[in-house]
Amino acid sequence: MIGYGPRAPQVAWPGGARVAISLVLNYEEGGENSVLHGDAQSEAFLSDIAGAQPWPGQRHWNMDSIYEYGARAGFWRLHRLFTRRDLPVTIYGVASALARSPEQVKAMKTARWDIASHGLKWVEHKDMPEEVERAQIAEAIRLHTEVVGEPPRGWYTGRCSVNTVRLTAETGALDWISDTYDDDLPYWLEAGERDQLVIPYTLEANDMRFATAPGWVTGQDFGQYLIDSFETLHAEGGRMVSIGLHCRLIGRPGKLAGLIRFLDHVAARGGAWFATRSQIADFWAAQYPPRRYPRPSRMDRETFVQRYGSIFEHSPWIAERAYQLELGPAHDTAVGLHNALARMFRSATPEERLGVLRAHPDLAGKLAQARRLTAESTQEQTSAGLDALTDQERTTFQTLNGAYVAKHGFPFIIAVRDNTKASILAAFETRIANDTATEFATACRQVERIAEIRLMDLLP
């Protein structure tokens, strides 16, 4: 649920483009459910037949004919459009469909299109046993290689299961996978020892909505939506947009007109880098390589407490309690983990929180002079110049420390890395006059801030 968060890179695409555009043509015709293919029923998904249902044990002649249109006419109309404009295209090719379409495969290769795998068959995978899906992935790669002449660099199942992303990443054979819809930029997924690039896809900038409700009615609906998407991302800059197409849908003349208007608009507007998904993958791997770091949500309890037990001064119990929370990827950043640790500090008893305050050393006090501070406290006090005080400054700090503790019962606490020596002294002299309840609340907020700064040294 975190993704890049506020750290999303402002990508400089090749040629100074503000938007990378990935045109994806799904080639499924010949891979759909059909009794001719040994399936138990007819296809019922993504066609112009509203409310179609599978026909067990029968061919659905109208459905078969619509899919056939995609191969016979729609593909070639799109091929002419894209090759005349010299636009790079990524094919999501169902392996069994490619095997039944040698003319189309030759045309794809001649156009130097990027032919990725769209699975073995254009069927539903949600109820498929994991071992069966794993075997189908392997067979799809084998058949694709046999038909196309080279293995696929990318993968998109589409009608996927909860296991699909993990299973495709585990093959170790793919430069990129796209069975996610969760970002406007590629990102890296840690799959065991391997870093897998994910290039998210789209179900909204997609002609499939001609066959779903709510959906597109006219080509103009689709074209205007694509234009609006492009203009929004053009204004943001440094983002990518995927456009999903199907031969039997956008390949119809009236629907294609909307896509043509979009392409004309982009050509006039400028600022776009049309690229295959493999080109985007190569760019991303070169410019934004994967970065691994120890992730709190994946640590065992002992490692977690050892690494983060000192974030709140001498109070490892806070880390121990935080470990029991529902830690996930959202807690693998400084902000995320700080939230988890701070929750445990805030929900502790007043006595426990007072113990945390008392665990903090005096500023420029005797422990600092004896070099007995924790590594974190030493670094913090040094950053504000508290290790290089004049005799007069040291005396002033010692006097204030004594008076503050005598009045409030805990040391004066301030996030010194947010301050200078002068501002620390000014705050000291102001806060010492506050009542103890006010100072307790102020000190607790400063303790949380100190913890946040310490985590920023360790995590993104």
C-alpha positions as CSV (number, residue, x, y, z in Angstrom):
1,M,0.0,0.0,0.0
2,I,3.0,2.3,0.1
3,G,4.8,2.1,-3.3
4,Y,7.0,5.0,-4.0
5,G,4.9,7.2,-1.7
6,P,6.5,10.7,-1.5
7,R,9.7,9.3,-3.0
8,A,8.5,8.7,-6.6
9,P,11.3,9.5,-9.0
10,Q,10.8,12.4,-11.4
11,V,11.8,10.3,-14.4
12,A,13.7,11.8,-17.3
13,W,12.5,9.7,-20.2
14,P,14.6,9.4,-23.4
15,G,14.5,12.5,-25.6
16,G,13.2,14.6,-22.8
17,A,9.8,13.1,-23.1
18,R,7.3,13.8,-20.3
19,V,5.3,10.6,-20.7
20,A,6.3,7.1,-21.8
21,I,3.5,5.4,-23.7
22,S,3.2,1.6,-23.9
23,L,0.9,0.4,-26.7
24,V,-0.1,-3.2,-25.8
25,L,-2.0,-5.4,-28.3
26,N,-3.4,-8.5,-26.7
27,Y,-3.3,-11.4,-29.2
28,E,-5.8,-13.9,-27.8
29,E,-7.6,-15.1,-30.9
30,G,-7.1,-18.9,-31.1
31,G,-6.3,-19.3,-27.4
32,E,-9.8,-18.8,-26.1
33,N,-12.1,-21.4,-24.6
34,S,-13.5,-23.7,-27.3
35,V,-14.6,-27.3,-27.6
36,L,-12.3,-27.4,-30.7
37,H,-9.4,-26.8,-28.3
38,G,-10.4,-29.5,-26.0
39,D,-12.1,-27.2,-23.5
40,A,-15.3,-28.1,-21.7
41,Q,-17.2,-25.0,-22.8
42,S,-17.3,-22.0,-25.1
43,E,-15.7,-18.6,-24.4
44,A,-17.8,-15.9,-22.7
45,F,-15.3,-13.1,-22.0
46,L,-14.5,-9.8,-23.8
47,S,-16.7,-9.7,-26.9
48,D,-19.5,-7.6,-28.3
49,I,-22.0,-10.2,-27.1
50,A,-23.5,-8.5,-24.0
51,G,-24.0,-10.9,-21.1
52,A,-22.5,-13.9,-22.8
53,Q,-22.4,-17.1,-20.8
54,P,-20.3,-20.2,-21.4
55,W,-22.0,-23.0,-23.2
56,P,-20.9,-26.3,-21.7
57,G,-20.1,-28.9,-24.3
58,Q,-21.0,-26.7,-27.3
59,R,-19.5,-24.3,-29.7
60,H,-20.8,-20.7,-29.5
61,W,-20.7,-19.9,-33.2
62,N,-21.2,-16.2,-32.8
63,M,-18.5,-16.0,-30.2
64,D,-16.1,-18.0,-32.3
65,S,-16.8,-15.7,-35.2
66,I,-16.1,-12.6,-33.2
67,Y,-12.8,-13.9,-32.1
68,E,-12.0,-14.9,-35.6
69,Y,-12.7,-11.3,-36.7
70,G,-9.8,-10.2,-34.5
71,A,-7.4,-12.5,-36.3
72,R,-8.7,-12.1,-39.8
73,A,-9.4,-8.4,-39.9
74,G,-8.7,-6.5,-36.7
75,F,-5.1,-7.5,-36.3
76,W,-4.2,-6.4,-39.9
77,R,-6.0,-3.1,-39.5
78,L,-4.0,-2.4,-36.4
79,H,-0.8,-3.6,-38.0
80,R,-1.2,-1.2,-40.9
81,L,-2.0,1.7,-38.4
82,F,1.1,1.1,-36.2
83,T,3.6,0.3,-39.0
84,R,2.6,3.3,-41.1
85,R,3.3,5.5,-38.1
86,D,6.4,3.5,-37.1
87,L,5.0,3.0,-33.6
88,P,6.6,0.3,-31.3
89,V,4.1,-2.2,-30.0
90,T,4.2,-4.9,-27.3
91,I,2.2,-8.0,-28.0
92,Y,0.7,-9.9,-25.2
93,G,0.6,-13.2,-27.1
94,V,-1.3,-16.3,-25.8
95,A,1.1,-19.1,-26.7
96,S,-1.6,-21.4,-28.2
97,A,-3.0,-18.4,-30.1
98,L,0.4,-17.6,-31.6
99,A,0.8,-21.2,-32.6
100,R,-2.4,-21.0,-34.6
101,S,-1.4,-17.7,-36.3
102,P,1.8,-18.0,-38.3
103,E,1.0,-15.1,-40.6
104,Q,0.4,-12.8,-37.8
105,V,3.5,-13.9,-35.9
106,K,5.6,-13.2,-39.0
107,A,4.1,-9.7,-39.3
108,M,4.8,-9.0,-35.6
109,K,8.4,-10.1,-36.1
110,T,8.9,-8.2,-39.3
111,A,7.6,-5.0,-37.5
112,R,10.1,-5.7,-34.7
113,W,7.4,-5.7,-32.2
114,D,8.0,-6.9,-28.6
115,I,6.2,-10.3,-28.3
116,A,5.6,-11.1,-24.6
117,S,3.8,-14.1,-23.2
118,H,0.1,-13.9,-22.3
119,G,0.0,-17.4,-20.9
120,L,-0.6,-20.8,-22.5
121,K,-4.4,-20.3,-23.0
122,W,-6.8,-17.4,-22.7
123,V,-8.6,-19.0,-19.8
124,E,-9.4,-18.2,-16.2
125,H,-6.7,-19.0,-13.7
126,K,-8.3,-18.1,-10.3
127,D,-9.2,-21.6,-9.4
128,M,-6.2,-23.3,-11.0
129,P,-4.1,-25.3,-8.6
130,E,-0.7,-23.8,-8.1
131,E,1.2,-26.8,-9.5
132,V,-1.0,-26.8,-12.6
133,E,-0.5,-23.0,-13.2
134,R,3.3,-23.5,-12.7
135,A,3.3,-26.2,-15.3
136,Q,1.3,-24.0,-17.7
137,I,3.7,-21.1,-17.3
138,A,6.6,-23.4,-18.2
139,E,4.7,-24.8,-21.2
140,A,3.8,-21.3,-22.3
141,I,7.4,-20.2,-22.3
142,R,8.4,-23.4,-24.1
143,L,5.7,-23.1,-26.8
144,H,6.3,-19.4,-27.2
145,T,10.0,-20.0,-27.8
146,E,9.2,-22.7,-30.3
147,V,6.7,-20.6,-32.3
148,V,8.4,-17.2,-32.2
149,G,12.0,-18.3,-32.3
150,E,13.0,-16.7,-29.0
151,P,11.7,-16.8,-25.5
152,P,9.5,-14.0,-24.2
153,R,11.1,-11.2,-22.2
154,G,7.9,-10.3,-20.5
155,W,4.7,-11.8,-19.1
156,Y,1.0,-10.9,-18.5
157,T,-1.5,-13.6,-17.7
158,G,-4.5,-11.2,-17.3
159,R,-7.1,-13.7,-16.0
160,C,-4.6,-14.5,-13.3
161,S,-4.7,-16.2,-9.9
162,V,-3.4,-14.9,-6.6
163,N,-0.3,-17.0,-7.3
164,T,0.5,-15.7,-10.8
165,V,2.9,-12.8,-10.0
166,R,4.9,-15.0,-7.6
167,L,5.0,-18.0,-10.0
168,T,6.1,-15.9,-13.0
169,A,8.8,-14.1,-10.9
170,E,10.1,-17.5,-9.6
171,T,10.8,-18.7,-13.1
172,G,13.8,-16.3,-13.2
173,A,13.3,-16.2,-17.0
174,L,11.5,-12.9,-17.4
175,D,12.8,-9.4,-17.6
176,W,9.5,-8.0,-16.6
177,I,6.0,-9.0,-15.5
178,S,2.8,-7.0,-15.7
179,D,0.0,-8.7,-13.7
180,T,-0.4,-5.7,-11.5
181,Y,-2.4,-2.4,-11.8
182,D,-0.9,-0.6,-8.8
183,D,1.3,2.2,-10.1
184,D,2.1,4.7,-12.9
185,L,5.8,3.6,-12.9
186,P,7.7,0.4,-13.0
187,Y,9.1,-1.0,-9.7
188,W,11.2,-3.8,-8.3
189,L,9.8,-6.8,-6.5
190,E,12.1,-9.0,-4.4
191,A,11.4,-12.6,-5.4
192,G,13.7,-14.7,-3.3
193,E,17.3,-13.8,-4.3
194,R,16.1,-12.3,-7.5
195,D,14.9,-8.8,-8.2
196,Q,12.0,-8.9,-10.6
197,L,10.9,-5.8,-12.5
198,V,7.2,-5.1,-12.5
199,I,5.7,-2.9,-15.2
200,P,2.1,-2.3,-14.1
201,Y,-0.7,-2.6,-16.7
202,T,-4.1,-1.1,-17.0
203,L,-7.7,-2.1,-17.1
204,E,-9.1,1.4,-17.5
205,A,-7.1,2.9,-20.5
206,N,-8.2,-0.3,-22.2
207,D,-10.5,-1.1,-25.0
208,M,-11.9,-4.0,-23.0
209,R,-14.4,-1.4,-21.6
210,F,-16.2,-1.6,-25.0
211,A,-17.2,-5.1,-23.7
212,T,-17.9,-4.3,-20.0
213,A,-20.2,-2.0,-18.1
214,P,-19.6,0.8,-17.4
215,G,-17.7,1.1,-20.6
216,W,-17.1,2.9,-23.8
217,V,-20.0,3.4,-26.3
218,T,-18.2,5.2,-29.1
219,G,-14.6,5.3,-30.3
220,Q,-14.7,9.0,-29.3
221,D,-15.3,7.9,-25.6
222,F,-12.2,5.8,-25.6
223,G,-10.1,8.4,-27.5
224,Q,-11.1,11.2,-25.2
225,Y,-10.2,9.2,-22.1
226,L,-6.8,8.4,-23.6
227,I,-6.3,12.1,-24.4
228,D,-7.3,13.1,-20.8
229,S,-4.9,10.5,-19.3
230,F,-2.1,11.7,-21.5
231,E,-2.7,15.4,-20.7
232,T,-2.8,14.7,-16.9
233,L,0.4,12.7,-17.0
234,H,2.0,15.2,-19.4
235,A,1.4,18.0,-16.8
236,E,2.8,15.8,-14.0
237,G,5.8,14.7,-16.1
238,G,7.9,11.6,-15.5
239,R,5.1,9.0,-15.7
240,M,4.1,6.3,-18.0
241,V,0.8,5.2,-19.4
242,S,-0.2,1.7,-20.7
243,I,-2.9,1.4,-23.4
244,G,-4.6,-2.0,-23.6
245,L,-5.9,-3.1,-27.0
246,H,-7.6,-6.2,-28.4
247,C,-7.7,-7.2,-32.1
248,R,-11.5,-8.1,-32.0
249,L,-12.4,-4.9,-30.1
250,I,-10.4,-1.8,-31.2
251,G,-9.9,-3.5,-34.5
252,R,-13.4,-2.6,-35.5
253,P,-13.5,0.6,-37.6
254,G,-15.7,2.7,-35.4
255,K,-13.7,2.0,-32.3
256,L,-10.4,2.4,-34.1
257,A,-11.3,6.0,-34.9
258,G,-11.0,7.0,-31.3
259,L,-7.5,5.5,-31.0
260,I,-6.5,7.4,-34.2
261,R,-7.7,10.7,-32.7
262,F,-5.5,10.0,-29.6
263,L,-2.4,9.2,-31.7
264,D,-3.0,12.4,-33.7
265,H,-3.3,14.4,-30.5
266,V,-0.1,13.1,-29.1
267,A,1.8,13.7,-32.4
268,A,0.7,17.3,-32.3
269,R,1.3,17.8,-28.6
270,G,4.7,16.2,-28.4
271,G,6.5,15.1,-25.2
272,A,5.8,11.4,-25.6
273,W,8.2,8.5,-25.8
274,F,6.5,5.5,-27.5
275,A,8.3,2.4,-26.3
276,T,7.8,-1.3,-26.0
277,R,7.7,-2.7,-22.5
278,S,11.0,-4.3,-23.0
279,Q,12.5,-1.0,-23.9
280,I,11.0,0.5,-20.8
281,A,12.4,-2.4,-18.8
282,D,15.9,-1.8,-20.2
283,F,15.7,1.9,-19.4
284,W,14.5,1.3,-15.9
285,A,17.1,-1.3,-15.1
286,A,19.9,1.1,-16.3
287,Q,18.5,4.2,-14.6
288,Y,16.8,2.8,-11.5
289,P,18.5,-0.5,-10.6
290,P,17.1,-2.5,-7.7
291,R,18.2,-1.5,-4.2
292,R,18.0,-4.0,-1.4
293,Y,18.1,-3.1,2.3
294,P,17.1,-5.0,5.5
295,R,13.3,-4.7,5.7
296,P,11.8,-4.6,9.2
297,S,8.7,-6.5,8.2
298,R,10.8,-9.5,7.1
299,M,13.0,-9.7,10.2
300,D,12.7,-12.3,13.0
301,R,12.0,-11.0,16.4
302,E,15.6,-11.1,17.7
303,T,17.0,-9.3,14.7
304,F,14.3,-6.7,14.8
305,V,14.8,-5.9,18.5
306,Q,18.6,-5.9,18.1
307,R,18.4,-3.4,15.2
308,Y,15.7,-1.1,16.5
309,G,15.7,-1.6,20.2
310,S,17.9,1.6,20.8
311,I,15.7,3.9,18.6
312,F,13.9,4.9,21.8
313,E,16.8,5.4,24.2
314,H,17.6,2.3,26.3
315,S,14.0,1.1,25.8
316,P,14.0,-2.1,23.7
317,W,10.6,-3.0,25.1
318,I,9.1,-0.6,22.6
319,A,10.6,-2.5,19.7
320,E,9.5,-5.8,21.2
321,R,5.9,-4.6,21.4
322,A,6.0,-3.1,17.9
323,Y,7.1,-6.4,16.5
324,Q,3.8,-7.9,17.5
325,L,1.9,-5.5,15.3
326,E,0.8,-6.2,11.7
327,L,4.0,-5.1,10.2
328,G,4.2,-5.1,6.4
329,P,5.9,-3.3,3.5
330,A,4.3,0.0,4.7
331,H,6.5,-0.3,7.8
332,D,9.8,-0.8,5.8
333,T,10.4,3.0,5.6
334,A,11.5,5.4,8.3
335,V,8.0,7.0,8.5
336,G,6.3,3.6,8.5
337,L,8.4,2.0,11.2
338,H,8.4,5.2,13.3
339,N,4.6,5.0,13.3
340,A,4.7,1.5,14.7
341,L,7.3,2.3,17.4
342,A,5.6,5.6,18.3
343,R,2.2,3.8,18.7
344,M,3.8,1.5,21.4
345,F,5.4,4.5,23.1
346,R,2.1,6.4,23.1
347,S,0.0,3.5,24.4
348,A,2.5,2.7,27.2
349,T,1.6,3.6,30.8
350,P,2.7,7.1,32.2
351,E,5.3,5.3,34.3
352,E,6.8,3.5,31.3
353,R,6.9,6.7,29.3
354,L,8.6,8.4,32.2
355,G,11.2,5.7,32.2
356,V,11.9,6.4,28.6
357,L,12.4,10.1,29.4
358,R,14.7,9.3,32.3
359,A,16.8,7.0,30.0
360,H,17.9,10.0,28.0
361,P,21.2,11.6,29.0
362,D,21.6,15.2,30.1
363,L,22.8,17.5,27.3
364,A,26.5,18.0,27.6
365,G,26.4,16.3,30.9
366,K,28.7,14.0,32.8
367,L,28.0,10.9,30.6
368,A,29.0,12.9,27.5
369,Q,32.2,14.0,29.2
370,A,33.0,10.5,30.2
371,R,32.2,9.2,26.7
372,R,29.5,6.9,28.0
373,L,26.7,7.9,25.7
374,T,25.0,5.6,23.3
375,A,26.4,5.9,19.7
376,E,23.2,7.6,18.7
377,S,23.3,10.2,21.5
378,T,27.0,10.8,20.9
379,Q,26.4,11.5,17.2
380,E,23.4,13.8,18.0
381,Q,25.1,15.9,20.6
382,T,28.2,16.2,18.3
383,S,26.0,17.4,15.4
384,A,25.0,20.5,17.5
385,G,28.5,21.2,18.7
386,L,27.8,20.1,22.3
387,D,31.1,18.2,22.3
388,A,33.0,21.4,21.9
389,L,31.7,23.8,24.5
390,T,33.5,26.6,26.2
391,D,34.0,26.4,29.9
392,Q,31.2,29.0,30.4
393,E,28.8,27.1,28.1
394,R,29.5,23.9,29.8
395,T,28.8,25.5,33.2
396,T,25.5,27.0,31.9
397,F,24.4,23.6,30.6
398,Q,25.2,21.8,33.9
399,T,23.4,24.5,35.9
400,L,20.3,24.2,33.6
401,N,20.4,20.4,33.7
402,G,20.4,20.3,37.4
403,A,17.6,22.9,37.8
404,Y,15.4,21.2,35.1
405,V,15.7,17.7,36.6
406,A,15.1,19.0,40.1
407,K,11.9,20.7,39.0
408,H,10.5,18.1,36.5
409,G,12.0,14.8,37.5
410,F,13.5,13.9,34.1
411,P,16.2,15.3,31.8
412,F,15.7,18.2,29.3
413,I,15.0,16.5,26.0
414,I,15.2,18.1,22.6
415,A,15.9,16.8,19.1
416,V,19.4,18.4,18.8
417,R,19.7,17.6,15.1
418,D,16.9,20.0,14.5
419,N,18.7,22.7,16.4
420,T,21.8,24.7,16.9
421,K,23.7,25.2,20.2
422,A,22.1,28.7,20.5
423,S,18.6,27.5,19.8
424,I,19.0,24.6,22.3
425,L,20.1,27.0,25.0
426,A,17.2,29.3,24.2
427,A,14.7,26.5,24.4
428,F,16.2,25.2,27.6
429,E,15.8,28.6,29.3
430,T,12.2,29.0,28.1
431,R,11.0,25.5,28.8
432,I,12.4,25.2,32.3
433,A,9.7,27.6,33.5
434,N,6.9,25.4,32.2
435,D,4.8,23.2,34.5
436,T,5.7,19.6,34.6
437,A,2.6,18.3,32.7
438,T,3.4,20.6,29.8
439,E,7.1,19.5,29.8
440,F,6.2,15.9,30.0
441,A,4.1,16.2,26.9
442,T,6.8,18.3,25.2
443,A,9.5,15.9,26.1
444,C,7.5,12.9,24.7
445,R,7.0,14.7,21.4
446,Q,10.8,15.4,21.3
447,V,11.5,11.7,22.1
448,E,9.4,10.7,19.1
449,R,11.1,13.2,16.9
450,I,14.6,11.9,17.9
451,A,13.4,8.4,17.1
452,E,12.2,9.5,13.7
453,I,15.6,11.1,12.9
454,R,17.4,8.0,14.0
455,L,15.3,5.8,11.7
456,M,16.0,8.2,8.8
457,D,19.6,7.2,9.1
458,L,18.7,3.5,8.6
459,L,15.7,3.3,6.2
460,P,14.3,5.1,3.2
